[in-house]
Amino acid sequence: MPKFRFKALEDVLAREPKEVVYPSDRVSDYYATNVFSQETMRAYLPDEAYKSVISSINEGTRLERSMANQVASSMKDWSLTKGATHYTHWFQPLTGATAEKHDSFFTPISGGRAIEKFDGENLVQQEPDASSFPNGGIRNTFEARGYTAWDPTSPAFVIGKTLCIPTVFIAYTGESLDYKMPLLKALNAVDKAATSVCQYFDKDITKVNASLGWEQEYFLVDKALYNARPDIMMTGRALVGHSPAKGQQLDDHYFGSIPERAVAFMKEYEIEALQLGIPVTTRHNEVAPNQFECAPMYEETNLANDHNLLLMDLMEKVARKHDFRILYHEKPFGGLNGSGKHNNWSLSTNTGVNLLAPGKNPKTNLRFLTFFVNTIKAIYDNADVLRASIASAGNDHRLGANEAPPAIMSVFIGSQLTQMLDNLEKSVKAGKMTPEDKTELKLSIGKIPQILLDNTDRNRTSPFAFTGNKFEFRAVGSTANCANSMIALNVIVAKQLNDFKKAVDLRIGSGLKKDEAILQELQKLIKESKAIRFEGNGYGDDWVKEAAKRGLSNLRDTPRALKVMTQKSTKKLYADLEVLSEIEIDARYEIELENYILKLQIESRTLGDIAQNHVIPAGIKYQNILIENVKGFYDVFGKSTAAKMAETQVQMLEELAGHINGIREKSQKMLDERKKANKIEGSEKKALAYCDKVKPYFDEVKYHSDKLELLIDDEMWPLPKLRELLFTR
């Protein structure tokens, strides 16, 4: 066995779980202690300043400069009690990761002395170098100016010795260069649209918040084995490696006893997360070996998204302390379940009502049906927009594989709700309704809570499933920024609710009573969106054919999925709601394509390196050993006897040569196609070339490499095998 591989395995087997000490026996004692929460603000701020901040949070009012100075001073004083020495504007550029630049509170003054200083100007606005972040052509590379601006709706927090202030990131010319700014705009759009519709049912409803509960899946691998796998280090996934005899087929890992080292890691990141106000409550083994999941309580979408990004970064840091590396890639190991980030979404009011939860009487259930049906219609009309929001190189490997939903967007609501919508579609009559019609409908609508008590089983192959009081968007990838899908979802729902309001008002204006107008419009929407509803197996070929008959798109890869962003209807959708301008849409399209190209380019280069510098040399080395073995037979036994005795070795030599040549040939073709693709002008054509011409060789090189892995002496194989990565604790 190679020394590095033996040492790596030896290191893993020698590891013990690290001891984790809880700050207190009760989470409530240390929850959000590192957050500049409203409660903390009340303690540190004068009343006037506190009320100004709350008004800014709840109503979006501008914070006066004098108040900003008071907030900054109080924020600094509080963070100093937590040991902070620096502050940073924490933002979400279009790189897929968060960004931060730390500045010290330390300020020299006269007399050789110094003070800690932080004023309103530092709090409200900063100026990082915008040219170094993706901008999709909005700026020239020599135009560097960009701004980060404080988002008061997401509280500041302290990590280590740094005060972190959540901010938006915009160009000097005003365009958004991040995920947070358009998310805030999308949430504002759905708030206005949903509140307007809520007025039909309850005049006390003056605000609607979109809530998000994410479920984060991930893999853990030991750092020693990780460091010995250049493909996993460079790309986040195993580009080669034969599947182990035992994978996930016994389902014995799912919800099983969590390995001790993994538990210690989970305990430590949970403690830090809870201190940062991230309400993580769930942890468990996932289906694949060494795969796990964590999930928090529901929060307002903007805050939930910030918390997800913060936790992902936190988990990576804590994993290193426990000699792990964390893999967020959507498909790190072929043949095993990939990792997603299920986005559970709903709408709630300032009166405490979940608009996607049935009520206790026909009136509240009509409100439920209104938002339920409008959401389905929004998905039907904008399925491709939603598909584009979850498109990525990593997610292309996951969608439609094992437990992940397919690339075809559909909605699952269960057989009983399906039956109810079908009945409602047929029962509502045009024109004014008779008292008997109204009574019959009220009786039917009043049964919804009873129906949902015994709703049908969840459909794991559905991209967008109703689960009792929320919709679960299961197609989001594990590496994704939730904001991307939440921007799209809230925008399309806002647009649909606005259309619904206009249509209902027209019906009322023509003489119908409010309830009749609502029901008749719902009936129309149910009919129009019926094709998007699907209750069956999303993996079957029959669904692909059926979806095509229904007119549903099957956008299997990222370049084709992203193409919808260039359509006039998409640009109008975002522009009309003032979420993204046409310039910003075009920029994001370019950035997404460029990101896709670069990821495939990195994977291709890494695979070529592994093939040429690791796998082929190992194959040739073992080939030489077999050749010497065969020569020995001939030297000792002579030609006629040796030919029979060395038959197995000769056959192995032929197989080895075939696979070595196969790797060499396919790697060279992959390189040639990559060179051709790199010469192509225009991101769209280049992305398609990488997708259609370069990427197919990945599986072919892997095939020959995996066959060699089974032929070559185990001690000579130069890479940790998947059985070691997945089953060595």
TAFENMO-V411347 format. One record per backbone hydrogen bond with DSSP energy under -1.0 kcal/mol. NH is the residue of the N-H (numbers start at 1). CO is the residue of the C=O. Records with the same first field share a line. If there is no record, write none. Layout:
NH: CO ; CO
//
This chain:
2: 715
6: 2
7: 3
8: 4
9: 5
10: 6
11: 7
12: 8
13: 9
14: 10
15: 12
29: 26
30: 27
31: 27
32: 274
33: 30
34: 275
35: 32
36: 156
37: 35
41: 37
42: 38
43: 39
44: 40
45: 41
50: 46
51: 47
52: 48
53: 49
54: 50
55: 51
56: 52
57: 53
58: 54
59: 55
61: 55
68: 64
69: 65
70: 66
71: 67
72: 68
73: 69
74: 70
75: 71
76: 72
77: 73
78: 74
79: 75
80: 76
81: 77
83: 80
84: 79
85: 161
86: 161
87: 103
88: 163
90: 165
91: 99
96: 93
99: 91
103: 87
105: 85
107: 115
109: 113
115: 107
117: 105
123: 119
124: 120
125: 121
126: 148
130: 144
133: 130
138: 135
143: 140
147: 170
148: 126
149: 168
150: 124
151: 166
154: 151
157: 164
158: 34
159: 162
162: 159
163: 86
164: 157
165: 88
167: 90
168: 149
170: 147
171: 175
172: 145
174: 171
177: 169
179: 92
183: 179
184: 180
185: 181
186: 182
187: 183
188: 184
189: 185
190: 186
191: 187
192: 188
193: 189
194: 190
195: 191
196: 192
197: 193
198: 194
199: 195
200: 197
201: 198
202: 198
205: 202
209: 348
211: 346
212: 299
213: 344
215: 342
216: 294
217: 340
218: 292
219: 327
220: 290
221: 325
223: 323
226: 222
227: 223
229: 226
233: 229
234: 230
235: 231
236: 232
238: 332
251: 248
255: 285
256: 253
263: 259
264: 260
265: 261
266: 262
267: 263
268: 264
269: 265
270: 266
271: 267
272: 268
273: 269
274: 270
275: 271
276: 272
277: 274
278: 273
280: 278
281: 295
282: 295
284: 293
286: 291
291: 288
292: 218
293: 284
294: 216
295: 282
297: 279
299: 212
301: 210
304: 300
305: 301
306: 302
307: 303
308: 304
309: 305
310: 306
311: 307
312: 308
313: 309
314: 310
315: 311
316: 312
317: 313
318: 314
319: 315
320: 316
321: 317
322: 318
323: 320
324: 319
325: 221
327: 219
336: 333
339: 330
341: 476
343: 473
344: 213
345: 471
346: 211
348: 209
349: 353
350: 207
352: 349
355: 347
357: 354
365: 361
366: 362
367: 363
368: 364
369: 365
370: 366
371: 367
372: 368
373: 369
374: 370
375: 371
376: 372
377: 373
378: 374
379: 375
380: 376
381: 377
382: 378
386: 382
387: 383
388: 384
389: 385
390: 387
391: 388
396: 392
399: 395
400: 405
401: 398
404: 401
411: 532
412: 464
418: 414
419: 415
420: 416
421: 417
422: 418
423: 419
424: 420
425: 421
426: 422
427: 423
428: 424
438: 434
439: 435
440: 436
441: 437
442: 438
443: 439
444: 440
445: 441
446: 442
447: 444
448: 445
451: 447
452: 448
453: 449
454: 451
455: 452
462: 459
465: 472
466: 412
467: 470
471: 345
472: 465
473: 343
474: 463 ; 472
478: 339
484: 481
486: 482
487: 483
488: 484
489: 485
490: 486
491: 487
492: 488
493: 489
494: 490
495: 491
496: 492
497: 493
498: 494
499: 495
500: 496
501: 497
502: 498
503: 499
504: 500
505: 501
506: 502
507: 503
508: 504
509: 505
510: 506
511: 508
512: 507
517: 513
518: 514
519: 515
520: 516
521: 517
522: 518
523: 519
524: 520
525: 521
526: 522
527: 523
528: 524
529: 525
532: 529
533: 530
534: 411
544: 540
545: 541
546: 542
547: 543
548: 544
549: 545
550: 546
552: 547
556: 554
561: 557
562: 558
564: 561
565: 562
566: 563
567: 564
571: 567
572: 568
573: 569
574: 570
575: 571
576: 572
578: 575
579: 574
585: 581
586: 582
587: 583
588: 584
589: 585
590: 586
591: 587
592: 588
593: 589
594: 590
595: 591
596: 592
597: 593
598: 594
599: 595
600: 596
601: 597
602: 598
603: 599
604: 600
605: 601
606: 602
607: 603
608: 604
609: 605
610: 606
611: 607
612: 608
613: 609
614: 610
615: 610
616: 611
618: 614
619: 615
620: 616
621: 617
622: 618
623: 619
624: 620
625: 621
626: 622
627: 623
628: 624
629: 625
630: 626
631: 627
632: 628
633: 629
634: 630
635: 631
636: 632
637: 633
638: 634
642: 638
643: 639
645: 641
646: 642
647: 644
650: 646
651: 647
652: 648
653: 649
654: 650
655: 651
656: 652
657: 653
658: 654
659: 655
660: 656
661: 657
662: 658
663: 659
664: 660
665: 661
666: 662
667: 663
668: 664
669: 665
670: 666
671: 667
672: 668
673: 669
674: 670
675: 671
676: 672
677: 673
678: 674
680: 677
686: 682
687: 683
688: 684
689: 685
690: 686
691: 687
692: 688
693: 689
694: 689
695: 690
697: 694
698: 695
701: 697
702: 698
703: 699
704: 700
705: 701
706: 702
707: 703
708: 704
709: 705
710: 706
712: 708
716: 713
725: 721
726: 722
727: 723
728: 724
//
